[in-house]
Amino acid sequence: MSTATQVAYFVTSLCFILALKGLSSPKTARNGNLIGAFGATLAVVVTVAQRGLGHRPLIIGAIVVGTALAIPAARLVKMTAIPQMVALFNGVGGGAAMLVALDEYVRLHTVDSTAAAIAVAFTAIVGSVSFTGSLITFAKLQELMTGRPILVPGAQIVTCAVGLGAVGCGIAAVAASSVPLAVICTGLSLVLGVLFVLPVGGADVPVVISLLNAFTGLTVAASGYVLDNTLLIVAGTLVGASGTMLTQLMARAMGRRITGVLFGAFSGPSTAGSTAEVVSSDRAVRSAGADDIAILLAYARKVAIVPGYGLAVAQAQHTCRELVDLLESRGVQVFYAIHPVAGRMPGHMNVLLAEANVPYEQLKEMDDANPEFSSTDVAVVVGANDVVNPAARDSVGSPIFGMPILNVDESTNVVFMKRSMRPGFAGIDNALLYHPKTTLFFGDAKDSLSKLVAAVKLL
Amino acid sequence: MNNVGLLTIFMLSIFVGFEVISKVSAVLHTPLMSGANAIHGIILVGAILITGSAQGGVQLTLGVIAVVLATGNMVGGFVVTDRMLEMFKGRNKAKAAVAAKDDVGGPTT
C-alpha cells in the first residue's frame, strides 16, 4: 500500500469520526453526512486508482451498477418507507461483508494465521445474520409479511441449535481450512438471521435494525483485520460502537430492555393481549361524523394533535397542517405532541412533519407535551395507538407496560381517527378507545382530515 | 501492521464511537442510524481489494457481487440520509420564512 493511499485512508477515517459527530446535532447533521460521503468517495477513488489492481474495468462496472441501483431507490422511496430502506441497505452491506469473508475462505489455504481465520469465520457468521435478518425486518416493515412476532413453540431451542451449529462449522472450517465447511457455516448463519428476527415484532423492529447495523459494523472491522486495512477497522468499529450505543438509547426511549427486545418479551403476555381483544369486542364505542368533531375542535381553546404512523401512511401530513392552520386562524391554540417513536422509528415523525413545513414551535416532544394535556380541551389522535395506550402506564401485566406514553387521557376530550378497530402495531388492545370521553372517527386519515377541513370552513 | 497495533486502533475506535454519539436527541436517531449504516458501506474498499487480487472464477464472482452490494449500501445510505436531513433544513427555512413574512398560508412543497 502506497503512502498516498495510507494518507487518504487516514483522512477518510477522520471524516467518518467528524460525520458521526456532526450527525448527533441537528445543526451540523447535514454537513456531517456530506463529510462522511466525501470521505467514503475519497477512499473508493484512491483504492480503485491503486497501482497493480486487477480487473479494474470490471470493478468500475460493478460500482456503476450498484450506484445506478441505489440512487433511484434512495431518491424515490417515500419518506414513510425510510425505515425499511435503511434496513435494506444495511442488509446488502452485511451481504457484502459475508461475500468478502467467503472469498477470503476460498483463498485461506495460502493464509496461515489462526487469528485471521477466526476473523473470517466471525465475518461470515455475523455478516450472514445481518444480511438475512435485515431482509426479514424489511419484509416486516414493508408488510410483505406480518409485523407481529412470529412465535413457534420450541423455536428458541432450534435457534440455539442452528447458532451453535454455525459456530461449530465455523471453527471446524478454520481448523481444517475446509471450503465446504465454510459454506455450510454460512448457510446455517443465513438461517440463523431469519430465526433471530422472526420472534421480534411491532415497535421493536427498529431497535433490531439498529442492532443489525452495529453487527455489520463489527463484521467490517473484522474484514479490516483480515485484509490488514486500518480504514475498515476504524470505520467498522466506529459503527459497531456507536450502533450499540444507539440501540441502547432507542430501547430506552421505548422503555424496553435489549434482552427483552431480542428474546421476545412480547411473547409471554401476548396471550393476555388476545384475551383482552376478545373481551373488548363486545364493548361499546362512540363514533361521530365530521360535523360534530369540527364543532368540538373549532370551539376549543387548546387542541393537541397526536400524529402516528396512520398519518404517515395516508400521506396526510399536509392536510393535517391545513386543519391546524385553519384552527389557529380561529384563535385555537394548537400543538403537535410527538412521541419519540411516533411513526416507525425514533425521529421519523419529525422528519415527516418537517416535510409538510409544520413550524418547529408547534412540535412538542413527549416530556414537554405531557404537562400540557391536563389543560387541553381536545386531543386528536391521528393514526396512532400504542403510544397513547394507558395500559403502558397502568396495567402491569401488559406487554407494553413501562413504555413512556403521551397522556392524552388527561385531556377533556379525545378524538381517535382510525381506519378500523384493529389494534396498533404492537397488537395490543387500547382501553382508551372505549372510554366515555373518547370519540372515534373512522376512515383513512387523509380523507377524515379533508372532511374536517371542509366542515370547519363551513362553521 | 502487527496485532497489538491493530488491537490498539480497535480499542480507541470503540471509545471514539461511544463518545461521539453519547448525547443525541431522539429526533436524530433515525438519521444517525442511517448515516452509520452508510459508513459501514466502506466495506466497498475491502470488496474492491479482494476483487482486484482475485484468481479464478469463484473469487471473481464473489468479489464482483460484493462490490455491487457494498456500493448499494454506501451510495444508498448517504443519499437516503441526506434526504432525511434535507427535511430538517426545510423546517428551518420555513421557520425563517414565517418569521420574516408572517405568511403561514399555502403549501410550499
Interface residues (C-beta under 8 A of the other chain):
Chain A: T12 F16 I17 A19 L20 K21 L23 S24 S25 P26 A29 R30 G32 N33 L34 G36 A37 A40 A43 V44 T47 V48 Q50 G52 L53 G54 H55 R56 L58 I59 A62 I63 V65 G66 T67 L69 A70 I71 A73 A74 R75 V77 M79 I82 P83 M85 V86 L88 F89 N90 V92 G93 G95 A96 A97 L99 V100 L102 D103 E104 V106 R107 A115 I209 S210 N213 T216 G217 T219 V220 A221 S223 G224 Y225 L227 D228 N229 T230 L231 L232 I233 V234 A235 G236 T237 L238 V239 G240 A241 S242 G243 M245 L246 L249 M250 A253 H318 R321 E322 D325 E328 P340 M345 P346 G347 H348 N350 V351 L352 A354 E355 A356 N357 V358 P359 Y360 E361 E365
Chain B: M1 N3 L6 I9 F10 S13 I14 F15 V16 G17 F18 V20 I21 S22 K23 V24 S25 A26 V27 L28 H29 T30 P31 L32 M33 S34 G35 A36 N37 A38 I39 H40 G41 I42 I43 L44 V45 G46 A47 I48 L49 I50 T51 G52 S53 A54 Q55 V58 Q59 L60 L62 G63 V64 I65 A66 V67 V68 L69 A70 T71 G72 N73 M74 V75 G76 G77 F78 V79 V80 T81 D82 R83 M84 L85 E86 M87 F88 K89 G90 R91 N92 A94 K95 V98 V104 G105 P107 T108 T109
